[in-house]
């Protein structure tokens, strides 16, 4: 599986190198494949993302004791997870609007059949 395009951004936010981020992604993808069983399921992608962010957070925390400027860095995991929740809320809102439209349309058609 190819690495996500946001990998360098996550690495910069966490204060780790791009090479280390790529290694962590490959590790997370491998662990997710073992758990999910295949690389095409939605569970695989969810598990890979979650495990990757956990590994990145752990790696950025382990290096923060060496340099004081690292203490000011924010953990990147919360931002990644927050963006994911926001995108899922947009999809949920669209799905609910579609269901409302479909229910109203079905009700309209049922009323038309009764009138005829």
N, CA, C and O atoms as a MOPAC input file, in Angstrom:
PM7 MOZYME 1SCF
protein

 N      0.83400 1    -1.17900 1     0.00000 1
 C      0.00000 1     0.00000 1     0.00000 1
 C      0.88200 1     1.24700 1     0.00000 1
 O      1.92100 1     1.28800 1     0.66000 1
 N      0.45800 1     2.24700 1    -0.74000 1
 C      1.20000 1     3.49300 1    -0.80000 1
 C      0.95500 1     4.30200 1     0.46700 1
 O     -0.10300 1     4.21400 1     1.09100 1
 N      1.94600 1     5.07800 1     0.82100 1
 C      1.83500 1     5.93600 1     2.01000 1
 C      0.92300 1     7.11500 1     1.70500 1
 O      0.87000 1     7.57300 1     0.56400 1
 N      0.20300 1     7.61500 1     2.70500 1
 C     -0.66000 1     8.77800 1     2.47700 1
 C      0.15500 1    10.02100 1     2.13600 1
 O      1.31000 1    10.14600 1     2.54200 1
 N     -0.44900 1    10.92800 1     1.39600 1
 C      0.24900 1    12.14000 1     0.98600 1
 C      0.46800 1    13.10700 1     2.14300 1
 O      1.31700 1    13.99500 1     2.05600 1
 N     -0.28200 1    12.94500 1     3.21700 1
 C     -0.13200 1    13.81300 1     4.37900 1
 C      1.01100 1    13.38500 1     5.29400 1
 O      1.23700 1    14.00500 1     6.33300 1
 N      1.72300 1    12.34600 1     4.92400 1
 C      2.78600 1    11.81200 1     5.77100 1
 C      3.85200 1    12.86200 1     6.11600 1
 O      4.21200 1    12.97000 1     7.28800 1
 N      4.37400 1    13.63700 1     5.16200 1
 C      5.36800 1    14.66100 1     5.53600 1
 C      4.81000 1    15.73400 1     6.46800 1
 O      5.51100 1    16.21500 1     7.35800 1
 N      3.55800 1    16.10100 1     6.26400 1
 C      2.93100 1    17.09800 1     7.13900 1
 C      2.83500 1    16.57600 1     8.56400 1
 O      3.16000 1    17.28900 1     9.51400 1
 N      2.38900 1    15.33300 1     8.71500 1
 C      2.28600 1    14.73300 1    10.04000 1
 C      3.66600 1    14.64300 1    10.67900 1
 O      3.81300 1    14.89100 1    11.87600 1
 N      4.67300 1    14.29200 1     9.89300 1
 C      6.04100 1    14.18500 1    10.41700 1
 C      6.53600 1    15.54200 1    10.91600 1
 O      7.13800 1    15.62500 1    11.98700 1
 N      6.28900 1    16.59600 1    10.15500 1
 C      6.72100 1    17.93500 1    10.58700 1
 C      6.00200 1    18.35500 1    11.85700 1
 O      6.62300 1    18.90100 1    12.77000 1
 N      4.69700 1    18.10500 1    11.92700 1
 C      3.93300 1    18.49400 1    13.11400 1
 C      4.38700 1    17.72300 1    14.34800 1
 O      4.36900 1    18.25700 1    15.45700 1
 N      4.79300 1    16.47600 1    14.16000 1
 C      5.22800 1    15.65400 1    15.28900 1
 C      6.69700 1    15.86300 1    15.61900 1
 O      7.15200 1    15.45500 1    16.68800 1
 N      7.44600 1    16.49000 1    14.71800 1
 C      8.85200 1    16.72100 1    14.96200 1
 C      9.72400 1    15.50200 1    14.70700 1
 O     10.75800 1    15.33300 1    15.35400 1
 N      9.31800 1    14.65200 1    13.77100 1
 C     10.11400 1    13.47700 1    13.41700 1
 C     10.48300 1    13.57400 1    11.94300 1
 O      9.91900 1    14.38700 1    11.21100 1
 N     11.41600 1    12.75900 1    11.51500 1
 C     11.85100 1    12.79900 1    10.11300 1
 C     10.83300 1    12.09900 1     9.21400 1
 O     10.02200 1    11.29500 1     9.67200 1
 N     10.89800 1    12.42600 1     7.93100 1
 C     10.00300 1    11.79700 1     6.95500 1
 C     10.28100 1    10.30000 1     6.84000 1
 O      9.36000 1     9.50500 1     6.64900 1
 N     11.54200 1     9.92200 1     6.95700 1
 C     11.90100 1     8.50500 1     6.86700 1
 C     11.31400 1     7.71200 1     8.02300 1
 O     10.80500 1     6.60500 1     7.84400 1
 N     11.39600 1     8.30100 1     9.22100 1
 C     10.81500 1     7.63100 1    10.38600 1
 C      9.30000 1     7.53400 1    10.26000 1
 O      8.70500 1     6.51900 1    10.62200 1
 N      8.67500 1     8.59600 1     9.74400 1
 C      7.22000 1     8.56700 1     9.55000 1
 C      6.83100 1     7.47600 1     8.55700 1
 O      5.82500 1     6.79400 1     8.74600 1
 N      7.62800 1     7.31000 1     7.49800 1
 C      7.34800 1     6.25900 1     6.52300 1
 C      7.49600 1     4.87100 1     7.15000 1
 O      6.69200 1     3.97800 1     6.88300 1
 N      8.52000 1     4.69500 1     7.98100 1
 C      8.69700 1     3.41800 1     8.67000 1
 C      7.52300 1     3.14200 1     9.60800 1
 O      7.03100 1     2.01500 1     9.68200 1
 N      7.07700 1     4.17400 1    10.32200 1
 C      5.94500 1     4.00600 1    11.22800 1
 C      4.66400 1     3.68200 1    10.45200 1
 O      3.85000 1     2.87700 1    10.90500 1
 N      4.48700 1     4.31100 1     9.27800 1
 C      3.31500 1     4.01900 1     8.45800 1
 C      3.32600 1     2.56700 1     7.98900 1
 O      2.30400 1     1.88300 1     8.04100 1
 N      4.47800 1     2.10700 1     7.53400 1
 C      4.57100 1     0.71700 1     7.07200 1
 C      4.30300 1    -0.25700 1     8.20800 1
 O      3.65200 1    -1.28400 1     8.01600 1
 N      4.80500 1     0.07000 1     9.38900 1
 C      4.53700 1    -0.78800 1    10.55200 1
 C      3.04400 1    -0.80700 1    10.87900 1
 O      2.46600 1    -1.86700 1    11.12000 1
 N      2.42600 1     0.37700 1    10.88600 1
 C      0.99500 1     0.46500 1    11.18500 1
 C      0.16600 1    -0.25700 1    10.13000 1
 O     -0.81100 1    -0.92700 1    10.46500 1
 N      0.54400 1    -0.13000 1     8.86100 1
 C     -0.18600 1    -0.80600 1     7.78400 1
 C     -0.05000 1    -2.32300 1     7.91000 1
 O     -1.01300 1    -3.05400 1     7.67900 1
 N      1.13100 1    -2.79100 1     8.27100 1
 C      1.33400 1    -4.22800 1     8.45400 1
 C      0.51900 1    -4.77100 1     9.60900 1
 O     -0.08400 1    -5.83800 1     9.49800 1
 N      0.49500 1    -4.04500 1    10.72000 1
 C     -0.29800 1    -4.48300 1    11.86900 1
 C     -1.79200 1    -4.46700 1    11.55200 1
 O     -2.53300 1    -5.35800 1    11.96700 1
 N     -2.22200 1    -3.45200 1    10.81700 1
 C     -3.63700 1    -3.37500 1    10.44200 1
 C     -4.01800 1    -4.51100 1     9.50000 1
 O     -5.12600 1    -5.04300 1     9.57700 1
 N     -3.10300 1    -4.88000 1     8.61500 1
 C     -3.38500 1    -5.98900 1     7.69200 1
 C     -3.51900 1    -7.30900 1     8.44300 1
 O     -4.35600 1    -8.14400 1     8.10000 1
 N     -2.69600 1    -7.49200 1     9.46500 1
 C     -2.78800 1    -8.71200 1    10.27000 1
 C     -4.12800 1    -8.76600 1    11.00400 1
 O     -4.75200 1    -9.82300 1    11.08800 1
 N     -4.55800 1    -7.63700 1    11.52600 1
 C     -5.80500 1    -7.60200 1    12.28900 1
 C     -7.02100 1    -7.70600 1    11.37400 1
 O     -7.92800 1    -8.49900 1    11.63100 1
 N     -7.04200 1    -6.90100 1    10.29700 1
 C     -8.21800 1    -6.84900 1     9.41600 1
 C     -8.27500 1    -8.02700 1     8.45500 1
 O     -9.36400 1    -8.42400 1     8.03800 1
 N     -7.13100 1    -8.59300 1     8.09400 1
 C     -7.12500 1    -9.74100 1     7.20000 1
 C     -6.93700 1    -9.40100 1     5.73500 1
 O     -6.41900 1   -10.22600 1     4.98200 1
 N     -7.34100 1    -8.21200 1     5.30500 1
 C     -7.14600 1    -7.82500 1     3.91300 1
 C     -6.89600 1    -6.32300 1     3.84700 1
 O     -7.13700 1    -5.59900 1     4.81300 1
 N     -6.41700 1    -5.87100 1     2.71300 1
 C     -6.03800 1    -4.45800 1     2.56300 1
 C     -7.14100 1    -3.59000 1     1.97100 1
 O     -6.93900 1    -2.39000 1     1.78400 1
 N     -8.28600 1    -4.15900 1     1.67400 1
 C     -9.32400 1    -3.39800 1     0.98700 1
 C    -10.50400 1    -3.01500 1     1.86500 1
 O    -11.37900 1    -2.27000 1     1.42100 1
 N    -10.55200 1    -3.49300 1     3.07200 1
 C    -11.71900 1    -3.23100 1     3.90700 1
 C    -11.61800 1    -1.85800 1     4.56900 1
 O    -10.51300 1    -1.36000 1     4.78300 1
 N    -12.73800 1    -1.24600 1     4.89300 1
 C    -12.70900 1     0.04000 1     5.60600 1
 C    -12.07800 1    -0.09600 1     6.99000 1
 O    -11.46400 1     0.84700 1     7.49000 1
 N    -12.22700 1    -1.25500 1     7.60300 1
 C    -11.60300 1    -1.46100 1     8.90800 1
 C    -10.09300 1    -1.38600 1     8.80200 1
 O     -9.43600 1    -0.89100 1     9.71800 1
 N     -9.53600 1    -1.86200 1     7.71300 1
 C     -8.09300 1    -1.82000 1     7.51600 1
 C     -7.58600 1    -0.38700 1     7.51800 1
 O     -6.61000 1    -0.07400 1     8.20000 1
 N     -8.24100 1     0.48300 1     6.76100 1
 C     -7.80000 1     1.86600 1     6.68400 1
 C     -7.97400 1     2.57700 1     8.02000 1
 O     -7.11300 1     3.35900 1     8.42300 1
 N     -9.07200 1     2.31200 1     8.70400 1
 C     -9.30200 1     2.92200 1    10.01200 1
 C     -8.24400 1     2.46900 1    11.00100 1
 O     -7.68300 1     3.28800 1    11.73000 1
 N     -7.96500 1     1.17000 1    11.03600 1
 C     -6.96600 1     0.64000 1    11.95500 1
 C     -5.57100 1     1.15900 1    11.63000 1
 O     -4.80600 1     1.49500 1    12.53400 1
 N     -5.23900 1     1.22600 1    10.34900 1
 C     -3.92300 1     1.72400 1     9.95100 1
 C     -3.74400 1     3.17900 1    10.35700 1
 O     -2.68800 1     3.55200 1    10.86800 1
 N     -4.76300 1     4.00600 1    10.13800 1
 C     -4.67800 1     5.41800 1    10.53100 1
 C     -4.52700 1     5.56900 1    12.03800 1
 O     -3.67000 1     6.31300 1    12.51600 1
 N     -5.36600 1     4.85800 1    12.78000 1
 C     -5.32000 1     4.97500 1    14.23800 1
 C     -3.98500 1     4.49800 1    14.79600 1
 O     -3.40900 1     5.14300 1    15.67300 1
 N     -3.49600 1     3.37500 1    14.29300 1
 C     -2.22700 1     2.83700 1    14.78400 1
 C     -1.06700 1     3.75200 1    14.39600 1
 O     -0.14700 1     3.95600 1    15.18800 1
 N     -1.10700 1     4.29900 1    13.19000 1
 C     -0.06000 1     5.21500 1    12.75500 1
 C     -0.00100 1     6.44000 1    13.65800 1
 O      1.08300 1     6.84900 1    14.07500 1
 N     -1.13900 1     7.02200 1    13.96100 1
 C     -1.14100 1     8.20900 1    14.80200 1
 C     -0.67600 1     7.88300 1    16.22000 1
 O     -0.00700 1     8.70300 1    16.85000 1
 N     -1.01900 1     6.70500 1    16.73100 1
 C     -0.51600 1     6.29700 1    18.04300 1
 C      0.99900 1     6.15800 1    18.02500 1
 O      1.67700 1     6.60800 1    18.94900 1
 N      1.53100 1     5.53900 1    16.97800 1
 C      2.98300 1     5.37900 1    16.86000 1
 C      3.69000 1     6.72800 1    16.73100 1
 O      4.74500 1     6.93300 1    17.33000 1
 N      3.11900 1     7.64000 1    15.96000 1
 C      3.70600 1     8.96700 1    15.79900 1
 C      3.68400 1     9.72500 1    17.11900 1
 O      4.67600 1    10.35400 1    17.48900 1
 N      2.56800 1     9.67200 1    17.82700 1
 C      2.48800 1    10.35300 1    19.11600 1
 C      3.49700 1     9.78300 1    20.10600 1
 O      4.15000 1    10.53300 1    20.83200 1
 N      3.62600 1     8.46500 1    20.13600 1
 C      4.60100 1     7.84500 1    21.03900 1
 C      6.02300 1     8.24200 1    20.67000 1
 O      6.84300 1     8.50900 1    21.54700 1
 N      6.31500 1     8.28100 1    19.38000 1
 C      7.66400 1     8.63300 1    18.93600 1
 C      7.97400 1    10.09800 1    19.22600 1
 O      9.09100 1    10.42400 1    19.62600 1
 N      7.01300 1    10.97000 1    19.03300 1
 C      7.26000 1    12.39000 1    19.29900 1
 C      7.38300 1    12.64100 1    20.79700 1
 O      8.12600 1    13.53300 1    21.20600 1
 N      6.67500 1    11.88000 1    21.62100 1
 C      6.80100 1    12.02300 1    23.07200 1
 C      8.15000 1    11.53300 1    23.57000 1
 O      8.71200 1    12.11300 1    24.49800 1
 N      8.68000 1    10.47000 1    22.96500 1
 C      9.93600 1     9.90500 1    23.44200 1
 C     11.10800 1    10.83500 1    23.17900 1
 O     12.09000 1    10.80300 1    23.92000 1
 N     11.03300 1    11.65200 1    22.15400 1
 C     12.12900 1    12.56900 1    21.85300 1
 C     11.97800 1    13.92300 1    22.49900 1
 O     12.87400 1    14.75700 1    22.36300 1
 N     10.88500 1    14.18400 1    23.19900 1
 C     10.65400 1    15.52200 1    23.72300 1
 C     11.50300 1    15.84500 1    24.93800 1
 O     11.61800 1    17.01800 1    25.29200 1
 N     12.10000 1    14.86300 1    25.59300 1
 C     12.91100 1    15.12600 1    26.76900 1
 C     14.27200 1    15.71500 1    26.39000 1
 O     14.88400 1    16.40700 1    27.20200 1
 N     14.75000 1    15.45500 1    25.18700 1
 C     16.08900 1    15.87600 1    24.79600 1
 C     16.16000 1    17.37100 1    24.49400 1
 O     17.14500 1    18.01700 1    24.85400 1
 N     15.16300 1    17.92700 1    23.85600 1
 C     15.22400 1    19.33300 1    23.45900 1
 C     14.06700 1    20.10600 1    24.07700 1
 O     12.92100 1    19.67200 1    23.96500 1
 N     14.33200 1    21.24700 1    24.72900 1
 C     13.24400 1    22.01800 1    25.34700 1
 C     12.25000 1    22.57100 1    24.32400 1
 O     11.06700 1    22.71700 1    24.63200 1
 N     12.72600 1    22.88500 1    23.09200 1
 C     11.79400 1    23.43100 1    22.09800 1
 C     10.76200 1    22.39400 1    21.66200 1
 O      9.70400 1    22.74700 1    21.14200 1
 N     11.07000 1    21.12100 1    21.87400 1
 C     10.11000 1    20.07400 1    21.51800 1
 C      8.92100 1    20.06600 1    22.47100 1
 O      7.85300 1    19.56100 1    22.12400 1
 N      9.09500 1    20.62200 1    23.67200 1
 C      7.99400 1    20.64900 1    24.62100 1
 C      6.86300 1    21.54100 1    24.13400 1
 O      5.70100 1    21.33300 1    24.48300 1
 N      7.21000 1    22.53500 1    23.32900 1
 C      6.19000 1    23.44600 1    22.81200 1
 C      5.43400 1    22.84200 1    21.63800 1
 O      4.37400 1    23.34800 1    21.26900 1
 N      5.94900 1    21.78200 1    21.04600 1
 C      5.27400 1    21.15700 1    19.89400 1
 C      3.97400 1    20.49700 1    20.34300 1
 O      3.88600 1    19.92200 1    21.42800 1
 N      2.99200 1    20.59500 1    19.49500 1
 C      1.73200 1    19.94000 1    19.77800 1
 C      1.74600 1    18.54500 1    19.19800 1
 O      2.44400 1    18.26000 1    18.22400 1
 N      0.98000 1    17.70400 1    19.80200 1
 C      0.84200 1    16.36000 1    19.25100 1
 C     -0.05300 1    16.44300 1    18.02600 1
 O     -1.06400 1    17.14500 1    18.02600 1
 N      0.32700 1    15.72300 1    16.98800 1
 C     -0.39000 1    15.80600 1    15.71700 1
 C     -1.61300 1    14.89800 1    15.69600 1
 O     -2.49500 1    15.08300 1    14.85800 1
 N     -1.68700 1    13.93100 1    16.58700 1
 C     -2.76600 1    12.95000 1    16.55700 1
 C     -4.14200 1    13.54400 1    16.74700 1
 O     -5.08600 1    13.15000 1    16.06200 1
 N     -4.27400 1    14.48700 1    17.66700 1
 C     -5.59700 1    15.05000 1    17.91500 1
 C     -6.11200 1    15.79700 1    16.69600 1
 O     -7.30900 1    15.77400 1    16.40600 1
 N     -5.20000 1    16.46700 1    15.97400 1
 C     -5.63200 1    17.22200 1    14.80100 1
 C     -6.09100 1    16.28600 1    13.69100 1
 O     -7.08900 1    16.55500 1    13.02300 1
 N     -5.37300 1    15.20100 1    13.49500 1
 C     -5.72000 1    14.20300 1    12.47900 1
 C     -7.07900 1    13.59800 1    12.79900 1
 O     -7.93700 1    13.48400 1    11.92400 1
 N     -7.27000 1    13.21000 1    14.05700 1
 C     -8.53900 1    12.58200 1    14.46000 1
 C     -9.70100 1    13.56100 1    14.39900 1
 O    -10.81500 1    13.18500 1    14.03500 1
 N     -9.44500 1    14.81600 1    14.75400 1
 C    -10.48800 1    15.82700 1    14.70500 1
 C    -10.93200 1    16.06800 1    13.26300 1
 O    -12.13000 1    16.17100 1    13.00100 1
 N     -9.99900 1    16.15800 1    12.33600 1
 C    -10.33700 1    16.34100 1    10.92400 1
 C    -11.13200 1    15.15200 1    10.40400 1
 O    -12.05700 1    15.31700 1     9.60900 1
 N    -10.77500 1    13.96900 1    10.84700 1
 C    -11.50100 1    12.76800 1    10.42500 1
 C    -12.94000 1    12.79900 1    10.93500 1
 O    -13.86700 1    12.45800 1    10.20100 1
 N    -13.12800 1    13.21200 1    12.19900 1
 C    -14.48900 1    13.31600 1    12.75000 1
 C    -15.31100 1    14.34700 1    11.99000 1
 O    -16.48700 1    14.11500 1    11.71100 1
 N    -14.70700 1    15.48200 1    11.65100 1
 C    -15.42900 1    16.51200 1    10.91300 1
 C    -15.86000 1    16.02400 1     9.53900 1
 O    -16.97300 1    16.31200 1     9.09900 1
 N    -14.99200 1    15.29100 1     8.86100 1
 C    -15.37000 1    14.79000 1     7.54100 1
 C    -16.47200 1    13.74500 1     7.64600 1
 O    -17.33600 1    13.66600 1     6.77200 1
 N    -16.45000 1    12.94400 1     8.70700 1
 C    -17.50900 1    11.95600 1     8.88400 1
 C    -18.83600 1    12.62400 1     9.22100 1
 O    -19.88900 1    12.13000 1     8.82000 1
 N    -18.80600 1    13.73900 1     9.95100 1
 C    -20.04200 1    14.45800 1    10.24700 1
 C    -20.66200 1    15.03000 1     8.98100 1
 O    -21.88500 1    15.02800 1     8.83600 1
 N    -19.83900 1    15.51600 1     8.06900 1
 C    -20.36000 1    16.02000 1     6.79500 1
 C    -21.04700 1    14.91300 1     6.01700 1
 O    -22.11500 1    15.12700 1     5.44200 1
 N    -20.44800 1    13.74000 1     5.99200 1
 C    -21.05600 1    12.61600 1     5.28400 1
 C    -22.34700 1    12.17600 1     5.96900 1
 O    -23.31500 1    11.81900 1     5.29900 1
 N    -22.36300 1    12.20100 1     7.28100 1
 C    -23.56100 1    11.81900 1     8.03000 1
 C    -24.70200 1    12.80900 1     7.76700 1
 O    -25.85500 1    12.40800 1     7.60600 1
 N    -24.37000 1    14.09900 1     7.72500 1
 C    -25.39000 1    15.11300 1     7.43300 1
 C    -25.95200 1    14.93400 1     6.02600 1
 O    -27.16000 1    15.05900 1     5.82200 1
 N    -25.09600 1    14.64600 1     5.06500 1
 C    -25.56200 1    14.42400 1     3.69900 1
 C    -26.44200 1    13.17800 1     3.62000 1
 O    -27.45400 1    13.17400 1     2.91900 1
 N    -26.06400 1    12.14000 1     4.32600 1
 C    -26.86300 1    10.91200 1     4.33000 1
 C    -28.24000 1    11.16400 1     4.95900 1
 O    -29.24800 1    10.67600 1     4.44800 1
 N    -28.28800 1    11.91000 1     6.04600 1
 C    -29.57000 1    12.21700 1     6.68300 1
 C    -30.44700 1    13.08900 1     5.79000 1
 O    -31.66300 1    12.89800 1     5.74000 1
 N    -29.84400 1    14.03900 1     5.09000 1
 C    -30.62300 1    14.87600 1     4.16700 1
 C    -31.19500 1    14.03500 1     3.03100 1
 O    -32.33800 1    14.23500 1     2.61900 1
 N    -30.40400 1    13.09700 1     2.52700 1
 C    -30.88900 1    12.21500 1     1.47100 1
 C    -32.04100 1    11.35400 1     1.97500 1
 O    -33.03100 1    11.18000 1     1.26500 1
 N    -31.93200 1    10.81500 1     3.17700 1
 C    -33.01600 1     9.98500 1     3.73200 1
 C    -34.29300 1    10.79500 1     3.92800 1
 O    -35.39000 1    10.30000 1     3.67200 1
 N    -34.15000 1    12.04600 1     4.38300 1
 C    -35.31900 1    12.91300 1     4.53800 1
 C    -35.96700 1    13.18000 1     3.18900 1
 O    -37.18800 1    13.09200 1     3.05600 1
 N    -35.15400 1    13.50500 1     2.18700 1
 C    -35.67700 1    13.74800 1     0.84200 1
 C    -36.38000 1    12.51400 1     0.31000 1
 O    -37.45500 1    12.62300 1    -0.28100 1
 N    -35.79200 1    11.34100 1     0.50800 1
 C    -36.37500 1    10.09400 1     0.01900 1
 C    -37.70100 1     9.79700 1     0.72500 1
 O    -38.66600 1     9.38000 1     0.08500 1
 N    -37.74600 1    10.01100 1     2.03700 1
 C    -38.99400 1     9.76500 1     2.77100 1
 C    -40.08700 1    10.72800 1     2.30500 1
 O    -41.23400 1    10.31700 1     2.13100 1
 N    -39.74800 1    11.99000 1     2.10400 1
 C    -40.74600 1    12.95400 1     1.62100 1
 C    -41.21300 1    12.60900 1     0.21100 1
 O    -42.40100 1    12.72200 1    -0.09100 1
 N    -40.31000 1    12.19700 1    -0.63700 1
 C    -40.66900 1    11.82800 1    -1.99700 1
 C    -41.57800 1    10.60000 1    -2.00500 1
 O    -42.56500 1    10.55800 1    -2.73800 1
 N    -41.23900 1     9.59700 1    -1.18200 1
 C    -42.08400 1     8.40900 1    -1.09700 1
 C    -43.46600 1     8.74800 1    -0.55200 1
 O    -44.46800 1     8.19400 1    -1.00500 1
 N    -43.52300 1     9.66100 1     0.42500 1
 C    -44.81400 1    10.10600 1     0.94700 1
 C    -45.62000 1    10.85500 1    -0.09500 1
 O    -46.83700 1    10.69400 1    -0.17600 1
 N    -44.95200 1    11.66800 1    -0.88800 1
 C    -45.63100 1    12.39800 1    -1.95300 1
 C    -46.19300 1    11.43200 1    -2.98800 1
 O    -47.33100 1    11.58900 1    -3.42900 1
 N    -45.39700 1    10.42900 1    -3.37900 1
 C    -45.87000 1     9.45800 1    -4.35400 1
 C    -47.01800 1     8.61800 1    -3.81800 1
 O    -47.95000 1     8.28400 1    -4.54900 1
 N    -46.94200 1     8.27900 1    -2.52800 1
 C    -48.05400 1     7.51300 1    -1.93000 1
 C    -49.33700 1     8.33900 1    -1.91600 1
 O    -50.42200 1     7.79800 1    -2.12800 1
 N    -49.22100 1     9.64700 1    -1.66700 1
 C    -50.40100 1    10.52400 1    -1.69300 1
 C    -50.96000 1    10.66800 1    -3.08700 1
 O    -52.17600 1    10.77100 1    -3.25000 1
 N    -50.12100 1    10.67800 1    -4.09200 1
 C    -50.55900 1    10.75200 1    -5.47600 1
 C    -51.32800 1     9.49800 1    -5.88900 1
 O    -52.31600 1     9.57000 1    -6.61900 1
 N    -50.85400 1     8.35000 1    -5.40600 1
 C    -51.54300 1     7.09500 1    -5.74600 1
 C    -52.93000 1     7.01400 1    -5.10700 1
 O    -53.88100 1     6.50700 1    -5.70300 1
 N    -53.02000 1     7.53400 1    -3.85800 1
 C    -54.32600 1     7.50300 1    -3.19100 1
 C    -55.31700 1     8.44800 1    -3.86400 1
 O    -56.51100 1     8.15300 1    -3.92200 1
 N    -54.83800 1     9.56900 1    -4.36800 1
 C    -55.71500 1    10.55900 1    -5.00700 1
 C    -56.20900 1    10.05000 1    -6.37500 1
 O    -57.27900 1    10.44400 1    -6.84000 1
 N    -55.43800 1     9.19200 1    -6.99600 1
 C    -55.82100 1     8.73800 1    -8.33800 1
 C    -56.76800 1     7.59700 1    -8.32500 1
 O    -57.17200 1     7.11700 1    -9.38500 1

